[in-house]
Amino acid sequence: MNDDPVINPDDNPFSSPEVDTTIAAATDKQAAPSGVVLTVAIVNLLFGIPGLICTGFCVFAAVMMGYHISRGYMPPQIIADYQRSMLWYISMGICICFPALVGFILTGLGLLYRKQWGRILAFVMGPYIIGMGFFTGLTDGPALQDRNITIISTLVMGIVFLSYSILTYSILLRKKYAAEFIAQP
């Protein structure tokens, strides 16, 4: 016979107070999907999918402009403006926008299917998008000429970026909605 004492896992004095297993133990299944988490998933997809389509059109336009320049179809002034700003647009698109857009799509899909990695990626995208807002606010780009339009568009985008982060953190950090992401064995 085994004389070892029976240890109740709930009586563990070394367990972390941050880990709350009472929800999973009481229901023994995931919480019902809520419309609020679905809203956050749709917002992520709405940020990602149209932006990725626009990025594709911009790459297509850049390729077509390069083709027209190589064939000599463009006036010299347009060629000079294009060469000055092309490196800026390519670097912004590849280094800043494309990873963010793919991140939004992956976050939206992860939240849609209630995956924990989607929730974590949403927490990563919040500070990333705020950083993008500050970056676009500090840099105008060489092709922008009208300062008033730049300030207005920067303020609007800053409000959108900040509201995304507030929406994401205020919803996904609540225990009620975090319970939807408990992994099932």
For each residue, the residues with C-beta under 8 A, 3 or more apart:
1:
2:
3:
4:
5:
6:
7: 11
8: 11
9: 12
10:
11: 7 8
12: 9 15
13:
14:
15: 12 19
16: 19
17:
18:
19: 15 16
20: 23 175
21: 24 25
22: 25 26
23: 20 26 27 31 175 179 182
24: 21 27 28 179 182
25: 21 22 28
26: 22 23
27: 23 24 30 31
28: 24 25
29: 184
30: 27 114 179 180 182 184
31: 23 27 34 176 179 180 182
32: 180
33: 37 38 114 180
34: 31 37 38 176 177 180
35: 38 39
36: 39 40 171 177
37: 33 34 40 41 111 114 171 172 177 180
38: 33 34 35 41 42 111 112
39: 35 36 42 43 171
40: 36 37 43 44 111 122 167 168 171 172
41: 37 38 44 45 107 108 109 111 112 118
42: 38 39 45 46 108
43: 39 40 46 47 108 164 167
44: 40 41 47 48 104 105 107 108 111 122 125
45: 41 42 48 49 104 105 108 109 112
46: 42 43 49 50
47: 43 44 50 51 101 104 108 164
48: 44 45 51 52 101 102 103 104 105 107 108
49: 45 46 52 53 105
50: 46 47 53 54
51: 47 48 54 55 97 100 101 104
52: 48 49 55 56 98 101 102 105
53: 49 50 56 57
54: 50 51 57 58
55: 51 52 58 59 93 97 98 101
56: 52 53 59 60
57: 53 54 60 61
58: 54 55 61 62 89 93
59: 55 56 62 63 93
60: 56 57 63 64
61: 57 58 64 65
62: 58 59 65 66 86 89 90
63: 59 60 66 67
64: 60 61 67 68
65: 61 62 68 69 74 82 86
66: 62 63 69 70
67: 63 64 70 71
68: 64 65 71 73 74
69: 65 66 72 73 74 79 82
70: 66 67
71: 67 68
72: 69
73: 68 69
74: 65 68 69 78 79 82
75: 78 79
76: 79 80
77: 80 81
78: 74 75 81 82
79: 69 74 75 76 82 83
80: 76 77 83 84
81: 77 78 84 85 143
82: 65 69 74 78 79 85 86
83: 79 80 86
84: 80 81 142 143
85: 81 82 88 89 141 142 143
86: 62 65 82 83 89 90
87: 90 91
88: 85 91 92 141 142 143
89: 58 62 85 86 92 93 141 143
90: 62 86 87 93 94
91: 87 88 94 95 96
92: 88 89 95 96 97 141
93: 55 58 59 89 90 96 97 98
94: 90 91 97 98
95: 91 92 98 99
96: 91 92 93 99 100 132 135
97: 51 55 92 93 94 100 101
98: 52 55 93 94 95 101 102
99: 95 96 102 103
100: 51 96 97 103 104 125 128 129 132
101: 47 48 51 52 55 97 98 104 105
102: 48 52 98 99 105 106
103: 48 99 100 106 107 121 124 125 128
104: 44 45 47 48 51 100 101 107 108 125
105: 44 45 48 49 52 101 102 108 109
106: 102 103 109 110 118 121
107: 41 44 48 103 104 110 111 118 121 122 125
108: 41 42 43 44 45 47 48 104 105 111 112 118
109: 41 45 105 106 112 113 118
110: 106 107 113 115 117 118 119 121 122
111: 37 38 40 41 44 107 108 114 115 118 119 122
112: 38 41 45 108 109 118
113: 109 110 118
114: 30 33 37 111 118 180 181
115: 110 111 118 119 181
116: 119 120 181 183
117: 110 120 121
118: 41 106 107 108 109 110 111 112 113 114 115 121 122 181
119: 110 111 115 116 122 123 172 178 181
120: 116 117 123 124
121: 103 106 107 110 117 118 124 125
122: 40 44 107 110 111 118 119 125 126 168 172
123: 119 120 126 168 169 172
124: 103 120 121 127 128
125: 44 100 103 104 107 121 122 128 129 168
126: 122 123 129 130 164 165 168 169
127: 124 130 131 165
128: 100 103 124 125 131 132
129: 100 125 126 132 133 161 164 165
130: 126 127 133 134 161 162 165
131: 127 128 134 135
132: 96 100 128 129 135 136 161
133: 129 130 136 137 157 158 161 162
134: 130 131 137 138
135: 96 131 132 138 139
136: 132 133 139 154 157
137: 133 134 154 158
138: 134 135
139: 135 136
140: 144 150
141: 85 88 89 92 144
142: 84 85 88
143: 81 84 85 88 89
144: 140 141 149 150
145:
146: 149 150
147: 150 151
148: 151 152
149: 144 146 152 153
150: 140 144 146 147 153 154
151: 147 148 154 155
152: 148 149 155 156
153: 149 150 156 157
154: 136 137 150 151 157 158
155: 151 152 158 159
156: 152 153 159 160
157: 133 136 153 154 160 161
158: 133 137 154 155 161 162
159: 155 156 162 163
160: 156 157 163 164
161: 129 130 132 133 157 158 164 165
162: 130 133 158 159 165 166
163: 159 160 166 167
164: 43 47 126 129 160 161 167 168
165: 126 127 129 130 161 162 168 169
166: 162 163 169 170
167: 40 43 163 164 170 171
168: 40 122 123 125 126 164 165 171 172
169: 123 126 165 166 172 173
170: 166 167 173 174
171: 36 37 39 40 167 168 174 177
172: 37 40 119 122 123 168 169 177 178
173: 169 170 178
174: 170 171 177 178
175: 20 23 178 179
176: 31 34 179
177: 34 36 37 171 172 174 180
178: 119 172 173 174 175 181 182
179: 23 24 30 31 175 176 182
180: 30 31 32 33 34 37 114 177
181: 114 115 116 118 119 178
182: 23 24 30 31 178 179
183: 116
184: 29 30
185:
